[in-house]
Amino acid sequence: MTTIGVIGTGYWGKNHVRTYSELVSENVIDSVKICDIDEKRAHELGNAFNIEYLTDHRELLSDPDIDAVSIVTPSHTHYPLAKEFMEAGKDVLVEKPMTMDSKEAEHLVEVSEDTGQILMVGHIFRHHPAVKELKKRIDLGEFGSIQLITSNRLSFGAPRKDMGVVYALGIHEVDMFCHLVDKEYPDSILATTRCNLQPDIEETAMITMDLGDTTAHALESWLMPAYGKQRDLVVVGSEKAAKIDYLKPQELQIFDIRIAEQDFNGKSAFSVENEGSYTIPIPYAEPLKEELRHFVDCIRNRNTPISDGVVGMRAVKMAEAVLRSAREGRRIQF
Ligand SMILES: NC(=O)c1ccc[n+]([C@@H]2O[C@H](COP(=O)([O-])OP(=O)(O)OC[C@H]3O[C@@H](n4cnc5c(N)ncnc54)[C@H](O)[C@@H]3O)[C@@H](O)[C@H]2O)c1
């Protein structure tokens, strides 16, 4: 029997509720309960999915039926809520960013260790089918040595009021770049940010991470009207390159390219081999559903999630370094 509570049913929490409801229909979990301090919101969603709703999370803390919760509330509330639920004996999936402060993130990892409760963080792109396929192929050595990674997360829309693009979007990139090359942290981070509309809430950030043999660049912006909603990742290796459009989880585009230095009549020159590109089809799976299935699997089998509290904590430390680099105009070493 597994019953999960969703705390926070706003823009993103609604998706957790819908997805858990699908998992109930598929008999993966038994039931879901929801909680939002905005009663109208909780009531509407509860009615739409025929789910019991509450307005005070403390009722879920003491509910013996609740095994675990998804915390999908504003980021500054993640720390107290995640702590309270783990201390009450519930497993926790907390959305990214895990916290807005690395000291709080460290403490949540300690609470998870002390209580034995599972702590997972919503780094959804680690659960993205095309990313999983790409990572498998990188680990098999198909790409050779990884030389360059780039990512764009661009759109034109109202900026968030509670955090800028670094915590809202760039946190995905700093985690993904380390994940792809199996590093806990980069060697260094260099970043610039720009706040045009609200003080201290940057709507654009440019992040460069030195990952040893690899350099990774990310551009994040809510002020970019030219490309629609663009969310992509490009990985260039010595043997192959790949592109993922995050909005198309069922596709991984591979570029059969190589640049090699050759001897031409005693003179060294670069030869470029380009055999074109092809797309590897991947069975469709919604990334959030993969993430929540993984959470349920970890709850049942007491496994460490692939996006556990330590992953979430490292991402918060990297996001802090991004903002510090931009503020101080210098490279931050790890
Ligand atoms: N993984 C992803 O790709 C992704 C995408 C979007 C948002 N998020 C994260 O999800 C979180 C929520 O973002 P959002 O855009 O849905 O925000 P939102 O403001 O739309 O929704 C937050 C909801 O939480 C409720 N709430 C606040 N405090 C509460 C409490 N103590 N108990 C119960 N309910 C409470 C609010 O009433 C609101 O309905 C943020 O941390 C954000 O970074 C993650």
The ligand as a Gaussian input file, in Angstrom:
#p B3LYP/6-31G(d) Opt

LIG

0 1
 N       11.201000      20.337000     -11.965000
 C       10.762000      21.282000     -12.736000
 O       10.978000      21.264000     -13.944000
 C        9.966000      22.430000     -12.137000
 C        9.149000      23.212000     -12.977000
 C        8.440000      24.254000     -12.388000
 C        8.550000      24.523000     -11.028000
 N        9.357000      23.743000     -10.255000
 C        9.498000      24.020000      -8.819000
 O        8.256000      23.747000      -8.170000
 C        8.065000      24.629000      -7.060000
 C        6.711000      25.306000      -7.183000
 O        6.720000      26.118000      -8.331000
 P        5.341000      26.594000      -9.002000
 O        5.723000      27.295000     -10.248000
 O        4.377000      25.450000      -9.098000
 O        4.820000      27.662000      -7.920000
 P        3.327000      28.179000      -7.710000
 O        3.457000      29.467000      -6.993000
 O        2.561000      28.140000      -8.994000
 O        2.667000      27.085000      -6.739000
 C        3.047000      26.935000      -5.396000
 C        1.823000      26.456000      -4.612000
 O        2.223000      26.133000      -3.279000
 C        1.198000      26.576000      -2.393000
 N        1.795000      26.694000      -1.054000
 C        2.665000      27.615000      -0.574000
 N        3.028000      27.327000       0.687000
 C        2.360000      26.198000       1.030000
 C        2.303000      25.407000       2.205000
 N        3.015000      25.707000       3.294000
 N        1.506000      24.312000       2.212000
 C        0.764000      23.988000       1.135000
 N        0.771000      24.708000      -0.015000
 C        1.563000      25.788000      -0.059000
 C        0.721000      27.880000      -2.998000
 O       -0.572000      28.236000      -2.515000
 C        0.723000      27.538000      -4.474000
 O       -0.518000      26.974000      -4.893000
 C        9.254000      25.617000      -7.092000
 O       10.220000      25.185000      -6.183000
 C        9.791000      25.487000      -8.512000
 O       11.183000      25.743000      -8.597000
 C       10.042000      22.710000     -10.780000

